[in-house]
Amino acid sequence: MSRRQTTKEDVRAIIALFNMGHTMKEILNETAICFHSVKRLNKEYRYIGRRSLPIAKPKTGRPKIITHRTVDVVNRLVNSQPSITVKEINRNILQHISCL
């Protein structure tokens, strides 16, 4: 099950479909967004009084230090050489990833 971010376009589409009188099932089939998200967005939209679209709250927690690309490079190194040490990974990773 993926944790796809609901975009502003998705929210606008859901709200527009609700305003046009579509049922929950029709909206789910048309937008391919999970039931819980559609129901939550409709509830938030009705609660705020139709003044604006529901906005996503900022994410909590510490931001990521490394990128997905770095993780992929490390995984490739470890899979190709299971007995590789951290020092060797650090030396090799600088060859594959550009530093600023």
N, C-alpha and C positions, 0 to 999 in steps of 0.2 A: 504494500500500500504506500503510495507516494505522498509526500507532503508538499504538493504544489502550491505555490503562492497564488491567491486569488487576485487577479489584476483589476485595475480600475475599470477596464472595459468589461470584464466579467460581471462586476458589481452593477455597472450601468445596464447591462443586458438583463440581468436577473430582475432588477427593479422595474425596468421597462416592461418586461413580460408580466410581472405581477400587476402592474398598473393597467395593462391591457386585458386583465382578467384570466390569464392562463392558470391552469391548475399546477400544483406542485409536481405532479408526474410529467406533465408536458415540459415544464421548465427543466427538470432533471434530464429528460431525453434530449432536449435541444442544446443545453449548455455543457453537458458531460461533467458537471460539478456535483460533489457528493451531497446527499440529502441534508446532512447536518449543517453544512456551510450555507446552502440555499435557505434553509429555515432560519438560521441565525441572522443572515443578512436581511431577510424580510422583517424579522422581529426588531432588529436594530433600526431599520428604516422607519417602521411604524412608530417606534418609541421616540425617536428624535423629532417627530412631527413633520416629516417630509421637507425639512428645510435644506438638508444637504445629504450627500451620500455617506454611509458609514465608512470611516477610515480605519486603516490598520494601525494598531498600536506599535510603538517602537519595540524592537526585540530586546530582551534582557540578556544579561550574561556577558562574559568576556568575549571580545571579538576574536576571530580566528587569526593565528599568527602565520600559518603557512597556507599556500593555495592548493587547490585540487591538483594542479599540475605537479607540484612538489611531491604530494602524496603518491601520485601515479609513478613518478620517477623512482621514489624510494621502494615502492612495491615491486617495480620491475627489477631493481637491483637485488632485492632480497629473494625474489622468486628465481632469478637466474643463478644466484650464489647464496644458498641458505646459510653458509658458515661465515658470511661477511660480518665484519665488526663495525661498530658505530664510527670509529675513526676513518675507516675505509669508505663508508657511506658518505661522510662529510667531505672527504677528498673528491670522491666521484660525483657528488651532487653538484658541485660548483662547475663541473664541465657541462652539465646538462641544463642548468638554470642560470639565466643572466641575473646579475646583482645590480642594484641601483647605486 
